[in-house]
Amino acid sequence: MNKNKKKPIPRFNREVCIACTMCVDVCPVGVLDLVISNSPSGFRRYPMLASAHNCTGCASCEKQCPAGAITMIEQEF
């Protein structure tokens, strides 16, 4: 039997995010990308997880986020 494994992946809070892109820059495997989206203050770039399967769950993005907008959550794969 093949059991699903859990690993942490980042969840982004856009209301707290300051769009600094630090998380994208620090990701060692390059699985974070930027998406342009409308916000109350106009268009902004927000981070998103482009590939959950390739994320190592290292939490570098969470640790480097100056706004505290990233939380690692357990995801089943």
Steps between C-alpha positions, in 0.01 A plus 500: 500500500615848420427743784474869437770702669459840657742786463483870581431748220463878520165676524502873419285763671450771236351741753829501693741456206699812412599363156872523571577179302753390762337156522541444126865602514584275797331179377781247442304296245322783318143382554363843591383737231336840484147564382364847429166561663273792578495631856332795672813706427526396132679215329763318710727200463419216735694178558347166418614141521551394138582137578393345829651165405847651453489703822740350755319651799818669621305806628766745377223718358315509832818584694601783263159666465531842671120538522423157643267430206610137449391203708614145432208255491499121474391371159440138401670372186 
